[in-house]
Amino acid sequence: MQILQVKKELVLTSRLEGLGHLPIKALVSQTGEVLVAMDPVGTKLGDWVFTIANSAARDAAGDKRLLTDLTVGGIIDDWQPEQK
């Protein structure tokens, strides 16, 4: 699992059937790495979230048939990232 911040909702005008219809969010790590994840929990911009990766991400998205490697598992309340 990773802790990431929601930066943007991606709008997909066309998608593979295997991606389903969950919202897709761009997330950023504290080091600036950008990742993309399915969002079954309904996050908003700026939320800090924890993610579930790899094969478990499909279960977390709610359907083992969905094509995803990263899914938002929950919103973290009152998270203060470490300052470098």
VEXDREN-2710 file (C-alpha; in Angstrom, 1 decimal):
% VEXDREN-2710
k/r/px/py/pz
1/MET/0.0/0.0/0.0
2/GLN/1.0/3.6/-0.6
3/ILE/-0.2/6.9/0.7
4/LEU/-0.9/9.3/-2.2
5/GLN/-2.7/12.6/-2.8
6/VAL/-5.5/13.0/-5.4
7/LYS/-4.4/15.6/-8.0
8/LYS/-6.9/15.3/-10.8
9/GLU/-9.9/13.3/-12.1
10/LEU/-9.2/12.0/-15.6
11/VAL/-12.0/12.1/-18.2
12/LEU/-12.0/9.2/-20.5
13/THR/-14.2/9.6/-23.6
14/SER/-13.6/6.0/-24.6
15/ARG/-12.4/3.0/-22.6
16/LEU/-12.0/-0.7/-22.9
17/GLU/-14.9/-2.7/-21.6
18/GLY/-12.6/-4.2/-19.0
19/LEU/-12.1/-0.9/-17.3
20/GLY/-15.7/-0.6/-16.2
21/HIS/-17.1/2.8/-15.3
22/LEU/-15.4/3.7/-12.1
23/PRO/-13.8/7.2/-11.9
24/ILE/-10.1/7.3/-12.7
25/LYS/-7.9/9.6/-10.6
26/ALA/-4.3/10.9/-11.1
27/LEU/-2.5/10.6/-7.8
28/VAL/0.9/11.9/-6.8
29/SER/3.4/10.6/-4.2
30/GLN/5.3/12.7/-1.7
31/THR/8.3/12.4/-4.1
32/GLY/6.3/13.7/-7.1
33/GLU/5.7/10.4/-8.8
34/VAL/2.4/10.4/-10.7
35/LEU/0.2/7.3/-10.7
36/VAL/-3.3/6.5/-12.0
37/ALA/-5.9/4.5/-10.0
38/MET/-9.6/3.5/-10.0
39/ASP/-11.6/5.3/-7.4
40/PRO/-14.5/3.3/-6.0
41/VAL/-14.7/5.4/-2.8
42/GLY/-15.4/8.9/-4.2
43/THR/-12.4/11.0/-3.4
44/LYS/-12.0/14.7/-4.2
45/LEU/-9.1/16.8/-5.2
46/GLY/-6.5/17.2/-2.4
47/ASP/-7.6/14.1/-0.4
48/TRP/-4.8/11.9/0.9
49/VAL/-5.6/8.2/0.2
50/PHE/-4.2/4.8/0.6
51/THR/-4.0/2.6/-2.4
52/ILE/-4.1/-1.1/-3.0
53/ALA/-1.9/-2.5/-5.8
54/ASN/-1.4/-5.5/-8.1
55/SER/-3.9/-8.3/-8.2
56/ALA/-5.6/-7.2/-4.9
57/ALA/-6.5/-3.9/-6.7
58/ARG/-9.1/-5.8/-8.8
59/ASP/-10.8/-7.1/-5.7
60/ALA/-10.7/-3.6/-4.1
61/ALA/-12.3/-2.1/-7.2
62/GLY/-15.2/-4.4/-6.7
63/ASP/-14.9/-6.8/-9.6
64/LYS/-12.0/-9.2/-10.3
65/ARG/-12.6/-8.7/-14.1
66/LEU/-11.6/-5.0/-14.0
67/LEU/-8.3/-4.2/-15.6
68/THR/-6.5/-2.3/-12.9
69/ASP/-3.2/-2.4/-11.0
70/LEU/-4.1/0.3/-8.6
71/THR/-7.2/1.1/-6.7
72/VAL/-8.0/3.7/-4.0
73/GLY/-8.8/1.8/-0.8
74/GLY/-9.8/4.7/1.5
75/ILE/-9.5/8.4/2.3
76/ILE/-7.2/9.3/5.2
77/ASP/-8.5/11.9/7.6
78/ASP/-6.0/14.4/9.1
79/TRP/-2.9/13.3/7.2
80/GLN/0.1/15.5/7.5
81/PRO/2.9/14.5/5.2
82/GLU/6.5/14.6/6.4
83/GLN/8.3/17.7/5.4
84/LYS/11.8/17.2/3.8
END
